[in-house]
Amino acid sequence: GDPGRTAAFAVRSTVSVDNNASETATVVEVSGRDRPGLLEALARTFVKAGLAIQSAHIDCYGERAIDAFYVSRDQGGKLEDARAILALKESLLSVLSDGDVDPAPTRPRRQRARASVAR
């Protein structure tokens, strides 16, 4: 993409988790830069976390995607474990931030050899 255009439309990624908005599901709202494959990447993140998507409400406002997912644990019930919620938020933010800036092609990083100082 065009870095000038990306800079002109700075889109901050956010994730919120709400257990009070629904009787049966945890509502997870994600917001970030829209891009091809974003929805699939988000859905995979929920599956990896052991969550089932009951419904998804997808909106786009220009460059920004704002999606609300109603999710439940595979065994049923809301996601209420604080550690699991934090881990889910971090995973989703990671997916969202992949689209914040066009990443450079990935190449293995080469480390410089350090001279050993033997005395």
N, C-alpha and C positions, 0 to 999 in steps of 0.2 A: 504493500500500500504506500500511499504518499505520506511521508512523515509530517509534512506541513498540514495536511488535512487532519491527521490523527491529533496533532497538537491543538488544532483549532477546536476540536470537539473533545475536550477532556471529559471522560466519563469515569466517575469514581465507582468502584465496585462495593456493593453492600450486601449483607445477608442478615435477615432477621428471622427468629424462630418464635412462634406464638402458640402456646398451648391453650389459650383461652378463647380463641376465635371460632373454634369448632368443637362440637360435642365429642366427636369420634376420632379426629385426626389432629396431627401437629401441622400447623400452617407455616411453611417456609417460603419467605419472599426473598428472591434474589434480584439484584439489579446490577447491570453492567453493560459494557460495550457489546452490541449485537454483532454476531459474526456467523458465517456458515458453520454448522456443526455444534453450535453452543448448546442447543436443546438436548442433543444426543449426549454430549459430554456431561451435562447436568444430570440427566436421567441415569447414566451409568454410575455417577457418584452416589445417588440414592440407593441403587441396587447394591453397590459395594458396601454400603453402610447397613445393609440388611433391612431396607425400608421398601415398602410398596407404595406406589403413587396411586392414590384414589382418584384424584382429579388434578388437572393443571390448567391454570388460567394464564394465557400468554398474551403479552402486550408489547408493542414496540412504539417508541416515540423517537423518531429520527434515528440517531445512532444508539440510543439506549433501549435495552431490553429490560422489561420489568415483568417477572414471572412469579406467580404464586403457585406453590405445590402443596396439595393436601396429602400428607403421607402418614403411614402407620407402620409399626414394626411388623415384620413378617409373621410373628406370633399373634398379631393383633394389638391394638392399643397405641397410645401416643408415645412419642419418644420423650421420655422424662428424665433420663439419666444425664446429669450435668456434663460429665466427661464425654459422653456420646454426642451431646449437642455441640459442645466445643469442637470436637473432632470433625463433625459434619460441617460446621461453619468454616473451619479452616480448609477443608477439602473443597468446598464450594467456592470459597474466595480464591483458591489456587486455580480452579477451572476458569473463573471469571477473569482473573488477572492475566491469564494466557492471552487474552484478547486486548489488553490495555495498550500494549505497544507491539508493533510487528517484531517478533523475535528474529534475531539473526540466525542464519542457518546453523544448525548445531554441528559442531565438530568437537572431537575429543580435545580437551584442554591439555596442552603440553606443559609440563612443569620444567622449569629451568633446573639444570643440575647445579647443585650448590657445592662450592669448593669446601672440602672438609678442612678444618683447622686442627691439625694434630700437633700437640706440643708435648 
